[in-house]
Amino acid sequence: MFYKALLIPINSKSEIFIQDRRGYKIPDWGFFGGGIELGETPLIAVVREAKEELSIELLPEDIIYLGEHNTEYNNEAIIRHIFLYKTEGETFDVKEGNGGAWLSAEKALQLLIEAEHFAALWANIKKVLK
């Protein structure tokens, strides 16, 4: 079983910033974040991952916890803790992969490997943004 903490930056146009991993790792597109290390809480992990992958310093009050998202990948259970980051920043200093892209939910649904899970997650994001 794997435990991950993931960050979804979102702007005022309801576009999300996702990682372009093509040629770097599978799947080709995904969220920023990563594994929760021994002794870390999901919150501590997502703050660390944001600094490592996007070069941003987050405070707990900068992000909104959306809950757990449980899936399976390559026959391994994955428990993802999802955090939303509302931002007006247009660019990030992406340290992993090929950078990122601001995309509408519809476009993200086309690119993310687990599109059906993202559709449910997007419904939750829209509730939080109201």
Number of C-alpha atoms within 10 A of each C-alpha: 8 13 16 19 27 24 24 23 21 22 17 11 10 16 18 23 25 22 22 22 18 13 10 11 12 10 14 16 20 21 19 23 26 20 18 22 13 7 8 12 12 21 20 16 22 27 22 21 23 21 17 17 19 20 14 15 12 16 10 11 7 13 20 17 15 16 12 16 15 12 13 12 9 6 8 10 13 18 17 21 24 23 24 19 18 17 13 11 10 9 12 14 13 19 13 16 16 15 18 22 17 19 18 14 15 12 12 21 17 10 17 17 15 15 14 11 14 16 15 11 16 15 10 13 18 10 8 12 11 5
